[in-house]
Amino acid sequence: MSDLCEVSEDAQLKATMFTLTQIQQAHSQVKSGADFPAYIQALRSLGVSYYETFVGDGHTDYWSTNGYQTSSPAKYEPLPIAEASNPDQFQADLKAHQQGKTDYPTFCADCAQSGIEKWVVNLDQFTCTYYNTAGSAVWLESIST
């Protein structure tokens, strides 16, 4: 009986073990903000529960509900993050980015200047929360699916 439990647990773990290649494939389908909901659904289907993107170097940590985790490599040279957050400027920069007025590298630089250290996308709650260097939430938004 214990062998069956071990097989079952092993099968469950494998079911939530996603790869960076799978995540990159899903991300390659994103051409604009309009594609983001489909990207979220694709990540959920892989077993991703949430992910954290770090503004400092652009790497992302992906997590499953059972604690499996994988990380992407840094995407750019380190950016200094302002110690004091500027929520008003950040919200203006976020709105501009969501309207297609800035590209991703510009948005990351704007986040750093506004004191945003990371954002966390919760795929179960369909939220994206932006945090400052003190670990406080600066902005929370719902993700439309």
C-alpha positions in Angstrom: 0.0 0.0 0.0 2.8 2.4 0.8 4.3 1.8 -2.7 1.0 3.0 -4.2 1.2 6.2 -2.1 4.7 6.8 -3.1 3.9 6.4 -6.8 0.9 8.6 -6.4 3.0 11.4 -4.7 5.7 11.0 -7.4 3.2 11.3 -10.2 1.7 14.3 -8.5 5.1 16.0 -8.2 5.9 15.2 -11.9 2.5 16.7 -12.9 3.6 20.0 -11.3 7.2 20.0 -12.5 7.3 22.6 -15.3 10.3 23.6 -17.3 11.7 27.0 -18.3 11.3 25.8 -21.9 7.6 25.3 -21.4 7.2 28.7 -19.7 9.2 30.3 -22.5 7.0 28.6 -25.1 3.9 30.1 -23.4 5.6 33.5 -23.2 6.5 33.5 -26.8 2.8 33.7 -27.6 2.5 37.1 -25.8 2.7 39.9 -28.4 0.9 42.6 -26.4 -1.0 43.1 -23.1 -4.1 41.7 -24.8 -2.3 38.3 -24.8 -1.6 38.3 -21.1 -4.8 36.5 -20.0 -4.0 33.6 -22.3 -0.4 33.5 -21.0 -1.8 33.3 -17.4 -4.0 30.4 -18.4 -1.1 28.6 -20.1 1.0 28.9 -17.0 -1.8 27.6 -14.8 -2.2 24.6 -17.1 1.5 23.9 -16.6 1.0 23.9 -12.8 2.4 27.3 -12.0 0.7 28.8 -8.9 2.5 32.1 -8.8 5.6 33.8 -9.9 7.9 36.6 -8.8 9.7 38.9 -11.2 12.6 40.8 -9.7 13.2 44.3 -11.2 16.9 44.3 -10.2 18.0 41.9 -12.9 14.7 40.7 -14.5 14.9 37.1 -13.3 11.7 35.3 -12.4 11.0 32.5 -9.8 8.1 30.2 -10.7 6.3 28.2 -8.0 3.8 25.3 -8.0 1.2 24.7 -5.3 3.3 21.8 -3.9 6.5 23.9 -3.6 8.3 23.0 -6.8 10.2 26.0 -8.0 12.4 27.0 -11.0 14.0 30.3 -12.0 14.8 32.1 -15.1 18.3 33.6 -15.5 18.9 37.4 -15.2 17.6 39.2 -18.3 19.7 42.4 -18.0 22.5 44.1 -16.1 21.5 45.0 -12.5 19.4 48.1 -12.0 19.6 50.0 -8.8 16.2 50.1 -7.0 15.3 53.4 -5.3 14.9 52.9 -1.6 11.9 55.2 -1.3 8.9 54.2 -3.4 6.9 56.6 -5.4 3.4 55.0 -5.8 2.0 57.9 -7.9 4.8 57.8 -10.4 4.7 54.0 -10.5 1.0 54.0 -11.3 1.5 56.6 -14.1 4.4 54.4 -15.5 2.3 51.2 -15.2 -0.6 52.8 -17.0 1.7 54.0 -19.8 3.2 50.6 -20.2 -0.2 48.9 -20.2 -1.3 51.3 -23.0 1.7 50.2 -25.1 3.6 53.5 -24.7 6.8 51.9 -23.2 8.6 48.6 -23.9 9.5 46.1 -21.2 13.0 47.3 -20.5 11.7 50.9 -20.1 9.0 49.7 -17.8 11.6 47.8 -15.6 13.8 50.9 -15.5 10.7 53.0 -14.5 9.9 50.5 -11.8 13.4 50.7 -10.4 13.3 54.5 -10.3 9.9 54.3 -8.5 11.2 51.9 -5.9 9.5 48.8 -7.1 11.6 45.7 -6.2 9.4 43.0 -7.6 6.0 42.0 -8.7 4.1 38.8 -7.7 1.5 37.3 -10.0 -0.8 34.9 -8.2 -2.4 32.6 -10.7 -5.0 31.3 -8.3 -6.3 34.7 -7.2 -5.6 36.4 -10.6 -3.8 39.3 -9.0 -0.5 41.1 -9.6 1.0 42.9 -6.6 4.0 45.2 -6.9 6.3 45.5 -3.8 8.9 48.0 -2.7 12.3 47.2 -1.2 10.8 47.1 2.4 8.5 44.3 1.2 5.3 46.4 1.4 2.7 46.2 -1.3 2.6 49.4 -3.4 -0.1 48.4 -5.9 -2.4 45.5 -6.3 -4.4 44.9 -9.5 -6.7 42.2 -10.7 -5.9 40.3 -13.8 -8.8 40.0 -16.3 -9.0 36.5 -17.8 
